[in-house]
Amino acid sequence: MPTKKILLLSVSAGAGHKRAAEAIQATSLGYPADTEVLHLDVMDFVTAGFRKIYTDFYIKLVNKAPTLWGYLYHASNEAQSDSTMEKLRRGIERLNARPLLQAIADFAPDVIVCTHFLPAEMLSRLLRKERLHCPVWVQVTDFDLHRMWVHEHMAGYFAASEEVADRMRTSGIPSERIHVTGIPIMPAFTQHLDRTGCAGEFGLNPALQTFILMGGGAGLGGLDEVAERLLSLPGNFQLIVLAGKNAPALQALQKLALRFPGRLLPQGYTDKVERLMACADLVITKPGGLTTSECLAMGLPMIVNSPIPGQEERNADFLLEQGVAMKAYDDISLAYRLNYLLQHPGKLHDMHVKAQALGRPQAAMQVLRTILDTPV
């Protein structure tokens, strides 16, 4: 059989879009050798100025001016596609698309999957003009659907939930092109890991209630102060704190751990998050689409905090409605909610059962099967 070539296109504006593509690529390694998968970051093919605006400006905006980002998110969702600003935006994107289009031509894919709306929008125009002749699929990476994800001429869409699928239908996407798969996560999060064995790797007590506090890839936030407040709560539990690449935060946590022997495990950047999750009973995290999907796949309830206005607020709403998460507004409310769960173990167990039922650990596999089984 001839090799089937799949091209994955992501955008490194935030980590989630890229991680979804990486998850599909990693899952494809279990397929026969006649499947070739290439992952490209669209930002590697644009000008430095466009990249700075699209990625650096986005990250600064959500961290420094989240309210403004929330306004832009909602305003762009309501914008008319034929408005002057929208036409200008698409024109700028087209000018930056030429190197990417050459890379696509060089690989000559049989099918393309976009995990960000930018390449989907670029390729929609090419499909309309019949300058691209392979099917293009779209993987939405949040529990919400922004207007900018919806484009004509797409072969199909992968939705995170039934509600997102309903929004797709309302936006005019035909039902037969919509597939509710969940959000793709790395194969490591789909395994059945032994809690006792994983706890032994990190010097944790597998019999002790264990919580994870995640600071994100950059370790943002006063993690040592939050950890100290939580560890001061009544009850005997362990706390794992992921500081990411924030070395000062990790040092402060290591110093704090001396005051709470056997109860605090500080961790810097690690590729063993799934093994740490296997030791845990709950995760405290920002409600990004990928991170929350990883938690759900492992049956972990959450306390979500500091959602980015827009997509992460919608993610948080979805998780709260499903009964798998609580929402903390600040350090005080976070401590209150954790203490509540310590005092009401039945509530935590109920959240755990609902998280197990809601998780879609095989999302990446379903995406691959769908695109490979759909005739061109």
C-alpha positions as CSV (number, residue, x, y, z in Angstrom):
1,M,0.0,0.0,0.0
2,P,1.2,3.5,-0.7
3,T,2.2,5.6,2.4
4,K,-0.7,7.8,3.7
5,K,0.8,11.2,4.6
6,I,-0.9,13.2,7.4
7,L,0.2,16.8,8.0
8,L,-0.6,18.4,11.4
9,L,-0.6,22.2,11.6
10,S,-0.5,24.0,15.0
11,V,0.3,27.5,16.2
12,S,2.5,28.1,19.3
13,A,0.2,30.8,20.8
14,G,-0.1,29.1,24.2
15,A,0.9,25.5,24.6
16,G,-2.4,23.7,24.0
17,H,-2.6,23.8,20.2
18,K,0.9,22.4,19.8
19,R,0.3,19.7,22.4
20,A,-2.8,18.5,20.7
21,A,-0.9,18.1,17.4
22,E,2.0,16.3,19.3
23,A,-0.6,14.0,20.9
24,I,-1.9,13.0,17.5
25,Q,1.6,12.5,16.1
26,A,2.7,10.4,19.1
27,T,-0.5,8.2,18.9
28,S,0.2,7.6,15.2
29,L,3.4,5.8,16.1
30,G,1.3,2.8,16.9
31,Y,0.0,2.7,13.4
32,P,1.5,0.7,10.5
33,A,4.6,1.9,8.8
34,D,2.5,3.1,5.8
35,T,1.3,6.1,7.8
36,E,3.7,9.1,7.8
37,V,2.8,12.0,10.1
38,L,4.5,15.4,10.0
39,H,3.8,18.2,12.5
40,L,4.6,21.8,11.6
41,D,4.2,25.0,13.7
42,V,2.8,27.7,11.5
43,M,4.8,30.3,13.4
44,D,8.0,28.8,12.0
45,F,6.9,30.0,8.5
46,V,5.9,33.6,9.1
47,T,7.8,36.8,9.4
48,A,9.4,37.8,12.8
49,G,7.0,40.7,13.1
50,F,3.9,38.6,12.5
51,R,5.2,36.0,15.0
52,K,5.8,38.6,17.6
53,I,2.3,40.0,17.3
54,Y,0.6,36.6,17.1
55,T,2.4,34.8,19.9
56,D,4.4,37.1,22.2
57,F,1.7,39.8,22.2
58,Y,-1.0,37.1,23.0
59,I,1.0,35.8,25.9
60,K,1.7,39.2,27.3
61,L,-2.0,40.2,26.9
62,V,-3.4,37.2,28.7
63,N,-0.9,37.6,31.5
64,K,-0.8,41.4,31.9
65,A,-4.2,42.5,30.6
66,P,-6.6,39.6,30.8
67,T,-9.7,41.8,30.9
68,L,-8.7,43.3,27.5
69,W,-8.0,39.9,26.1
70,G,-11.5,38.8,27.2
71,Y,-13.0,41.8,25.4
72,L,-11.1,41.0,22.2
73,Y,-12.2,37.4,22.4
74,H,-15.8,38.2,22.7
75,A,-15.6,41.1,20.2
76,S,-13.9,39.0,17.5
77,N,-16.5,36.2,18.1
78,E,-19.3,38.7,17.2
79,A,-17.4,40.4,14.3
80,Q,-18.8,40.2,10.8
81,S,-16.6,38.3,8.4
82,D,-17.0,40.9,5.7
83,S,-16.0,43.8,8.0
84,T,-13.0,46.0,7.0
85,M,-11.0,44.9,10.0
86,E,-11.6,41.2,9.3
87,K,-10.7,41.6,5.6
88,L,-7.5,43.4,6.7
89,R,-6.6,40.7,9.2
90,R,-7.1,37.9,6.5
91,G,-5.0,39.9,4.0
92,I,-2.1,40.1,6.5
93,E,-2.4,36.4,7.2
94,R,-2.3,35.6,3.4
95,L,0.9,37.6,3.0
96,N,2.5,35.5,5.7
97,A,1.3,32.2,4.3
98,R,3.5,31.7,1.3
99,P,6.4,29.9,3.0
100,L,3.9,27.6,4.8
101,L,2.2,26.8,1.5
102,Q,5.6,25.8,0.0
103,A,6.2,23.5,3.0
104,I,2.8,21.9,2.4
105,A,3.5,21.4,-1.3
106,D,6.9,19.9,-0.5
107,F,5.4,17.3,1.9
108,A,2.4,16.7,-0.4
109,P,0.0,15.4,2.3
110,D,-3.0,13.2,1.7
111,V,-4.8,14.9,4.6
112,I,-4.3,17.9,6.9
113,V,-5.4,18.4,10.5
114,C,-5.4,21.9,12.0
115,T,-5.3,22.3,15.8
116,H,-5.5,26.1,15.5
117,F,-8.0,28.2,13.5
118,L,-5.2,30.2,11.7
119,P,-4.1,27.5,9.3
120,A,-7.7,26.4,8.8
121,E,-8.6,29.9,7.7
122,M,-5.6,30.1,5.4
123,L,-6.4,26.7,3.8
124,S,-10.1,27.4,3.5
125,R,-9.3,30.1,0.9
126,L,-7.0,27.8,-1.0
127,L,-9.7,25.0,-1.1
128,R,-12.2,27.5,-2.4
129,K,-9.8,28.6,-5.2
130,E,-9.0,24.9,-5.9
131,R,-5.3,25.5,-5.2
132,L,-5.3,22.8,-2.5
133,H,-6.7,19.3,-3.3
134,C,-6.5,17.3,0.0
135,P,-9.1,17.2,2.8
136,V,-8.5,19.6,5.7
137,W,-9.9,18.7,9.2
138,V,-10.1,20.9,12.3
139,Q,-9.5,19.9,15.9
140,V,-11.0,22.4,18.4
141,T,-8.9,22.4,21.6
142,D,-11.3,24.0,24.1
143,F,-14.8,23.2,25.5
144,D,-16.1,26.2,23.6
145,L,-16.4,27.2,19.9
146,H,-15.2,30.6,18.8
147,R,-16.4,31.9,15.4
148,M,-12.8,32.0,14.1
149,W,-12.7,28.2,14.1
150,V,-15.6,27.9,11.6
151,H,-14.6,27.9,7.9
152,E,-16.0,26.6,4.7
153,H,-14.7,23.6,2.7
154,M,-13.4,21.7,5.8
155,A,-13.7,17.9,5.5
156,G,-14.7,17.7,9.1
157,Y,-14.5,18.9,12.7
158,F,-13.5,17.2,16.0
159,A,-15.4,18.5,19.0
160,A,-14.4,18.4,22.6
161,S,-18.0,17.8,23.8
162,E,-21.6,17.4,22.7
163,E,-22.2,21.1,23.5
164,V,-19.4,22.2,21.2
165,A,-20.8,19.9,18.5
166,D,-24.2,21.6,18.9
167,R,-22.5,25.0,18.5
168,M,-20.9,23.7,15.3
169,R,-24.2,22.7,13.9
170,T,-25.7,26.0,14.9
171,S,-22.8,27.7,13.0
172,G,-23.8,25.9,9.8
173,I,-21.4,22.9,9.9
174,P,-23.2,19.8,8.6
175,S,-23.9,17.2,11.2
176,E,-22.1,14.4,9.2
177,R,-18.9,16.4,9.3
178,I,-18.9,16.7,13.1
179,H,-17.2,14.1,15.3
180,V,-17.3,14.3,19.2
181,T,-13.9,12.8,20.1
182,G,-12.7,15.0,23.0
183,I,-9.3,16.8,22.9
184,P,-6.2,14.7,21.9
185,I,-3.8,14.0,24.8
186,M,-0.5,12.2,24.8
187,P,-0.6,8.4,25.1
188,A,1.1,8.6,28.5
189,F,-2.1,9.9,30.0
190,T,-4.2,7.0,28.6
191,Q,-2.3,4.3,30.5
192,H,-3.5,2.6,33.7
193,L,-0.6,3.5,36.0
194,D,-0.1,1.9,39.4
195,R,-0.4,4.5,42.2
196,T,1.9,2.6,44.6
197,G,4.6,2.2,42.1
198,C,4.5,5.8,40.9
199,A,4.4,7.1,44.5
200,G,7.5,5.1,45.2
201,E,9.4,6.9,42.4
202,F,8.9,10.2,44.1
203,G,9.1,9.2,47.8
204,L,5.4,9.8,48.3
205,N,3.1,7.8,50.6
206,P,0.5,6.1,48.3
207,A,-1.9,5.8,51.2
208,L,-2.0,9.5,52.0
209,Q,-4.4,11.9,50.2
210,T,-2.4,13.8,47.6
211,F,-3.1,17.0,45.7
212,I,-1.2,18.6,42.8
213,L,-0.8,22.4,42.5
214,M,0.1,23.3,38.9
215,G,1.8,26.6,38.1
216,G,1.8,26.2,34.3
217,G,4.7,25.8,32.0
218,A,6.3,29.1,33.1
219,G,5.5,28.5,36.8
220,L,3.5,31.7,37.1
221,G,2.1,32.8,40.5
222,G,3.3,32.9,44.1
223,L,3.4,29.1,44.4
224,D,5.3,29.0,47.7
225,E,2.8,31.3,49.3
226,V,-0.2,29.3,48.0
227,A,1.5,26.1,49.1
228,E,2.1,27.4,52.6
229,R,-1.5,28.4,53.0
230,L,-2.7,25.0,51.8
231,L,-0.3,23.1,54.0
232,S,-1.5,25.0,57.0
233,L,-5.0,23.5,56.6
234,P,-6.0,20.9,59.1
235,G,-5.6,17.3,57.8
236,N,-2.8,15.0,56.9
237,F,-2.2,15.2,53.1
238,Q,0.7,15.5,50.6
239,L,1.0,18.4,48.2
240,I,2.9,18.2,44.9
241,V,3.7,21.6,43.4
242,L,4.8,21.9,39.7
243,A,6.9,25.1,39.3
244,G,7.6,24.5,35.6
245,K,10.7,26.4,34.4
246,N,10.5,29.0,37.2
247,A,13.8,28.4,39.0
248,P,13.2,31.0,41.8
249,A,9.8,29.5,42.5
250,L,11.3,26.1,42.7
251,Q,14.0,27.3,45.2
252,A,11.4,28.9,47.4
253,L,9.3,25.7,47.4
254,Q,12.4,23.6,48.3
255,K,13.0,25.9,51.2
256,L,9.4,25.6,52.3
257,A,9.5,21.8,52.0
258,L,12.0,21.8,54.9
259,R,9.3,23.2,57.1
260,F,6.8,20.5,56.1
261,P,8.8,17.3,56.0
262,G,7.2,14.5,54.1
263,R,4.2,16.7,53.0
264,L,5.5,18.9,50.1
265,L,7.1,17.6,46.9
266,P,8.4,20.6,44.8
267,Q,9.0,19.7,41.1
268,G,10.5,21.8,38.3
269,Y,9.9,21.1,34.7
270,T,9.2,17.4,34.3
271,D,8.1,15.0,31.6
272,K,6.5,12.7,34.2
273,V,3.4,14.7,34.9
274,E,1.2,11.6,34.2
275,R,3.1,9.6,36.8
276,L,2.6,12.4,39.3
277,M,-1.1,12.5,38.5
278,A,-1.3,8.8,39.1
279,C,-0.4,9.6,42.7
280,A,-3.0,12.3,43.1
281,D,-6.6,12.7,44.2
282,L,-7.2,16.2,42.9
283,V,-5.4,18.8,40.7
284,I,-5.4,22.5,41.2
285,T,-4.8,24.1,37.8
286,K,-5.7,26.8,35.2
287,P,-8.5,25.4,33.0
288,G,-6.7,25.0,29.7
289,G,-8.3,22.6,27.3
290,L,-5.4,20.2,27.2
291,T,-4.5,20.1,30.9
292,T,-8.1,19.6,31.9
293,S,-8.5,16.8,29.3
294,E,-5.4,15.1,30.8
295,C,-7.0,15.3,34.3
296,L,-10.3,13.9,33.1
297,A,-8.6,11.1,31.2
298,M,-7.0,10.1,34.6
299,G,-10.2,10.5,36.5
300,L,-8.9,13.5,38.5
301,P,-11.3,16.2,39.8
302,M,-10.1,19.8,39.8
303,I,-10.1,23.1,41.5
304,V,-9.7,25.5,38.6
305,N,-8.2,29.0,39.2
306,S,-7.2,32.1,37.2
307,P,-8.9,31.3,34.0
308,I,-8.0,33.4,31.0
309,P,-11.1,35.4,30.1
310,G,-12.7,33.8,27.0
311,Q,-11.8,30.3,26.2
312,E,-10.6,29.2,29.7
313,E,-13.7,30.8,31.4
314,R,-15.8,28.7,29.1
315,N,-13.8,25.6,29.9
316,A,-14.2,26.3,33.7
317,D,-18.0,26.8,33.2
318,F,-18.2,23.4,31.4
319,L,-16.2,21.6,34.1
320,L,-18.3,23.1,36.9
321,E,-21.6,22.2,35.2
322,Q,-20.4,18.6,34.8
323,G,-19.6,18.4,38.5
324,V,-15.9,17.6,38.1
325,A,-14.5,20.9,39.3
326,M,-14.8,23.7,41.7
327,K,-13.6,27.3,41.0
328,A,-11.3,29.3,43.2
329,Y,-11.1,33.1,42.8
330,D,-8.1,33.7,45.0
331,D,-5.8,32.0,47.5
332,I,-8.4,32.3,50.3
333,S,-11.2,30.7,48.2
334,L,-8.8,28.0,47.1
335,A,-7.9,27.1,50.7
336,Y,-11.6,27.1,51.6
337,R,-12.5,24.7,48.8
338,L,-9.7,22.4,49.5
339,N,-10.6,22.3,53.2
340,Y,-14.2,21.6,52.3
341,L,-13.2,18.6,50.2
342,L,-10.9,17.4,53.1
343,Q,-13.9,17.6,55.4
344,H,-16.3,16.0,52.8
345,P,-14.6,13.0,51.2
346,G,-17.9,11.9,49.7
347,K,-18.0,15.0,47.6
348,L,-14.4,14.4,46.3
349,H,-15.3,10.8,45.5
350,D,-18.4,11.9,43.6
351,M,-16.3,14.4,41.5
352,H,-13.8,11.6,40.8
353,V,-16.5,9.2,39.5
354,K,-17.9,12.0,37.3
355,A,-14.4,12.8,36.0
356,Q,-13.8,9.2,35.0
357,A,-17.1,9.2,33.1
358,L,-16.3,12.4,31.3
359,G,-12.8,11.7,30.3
360,R,-12.0,10.8,26.7
361,P,-8.5,9.3,26.8
362,Q,-8.7,7.8,23.3
363,A,-9.4,11.2,21.6
364,A,-6.2,11.1,19.5
365,M,-6.8,7.6,18.4
366,Q,-10.4,8.4,17.3
367,V,-9.1,11.4,15.3
368,L,-6.6,9.2,13.4
369,R,-9.2,6.5,12.8
370,T,-11.7,9.0,11.5
371,I,-9.4,10.7,9.0
372,L,-7.8,7.5,7.8
373,D,-11.2,5.7,7.4
374,T,-12.9,8.5,5.6
375,P,-12.7,8.2,1.9
376,V,-11.2,11.1,0.0
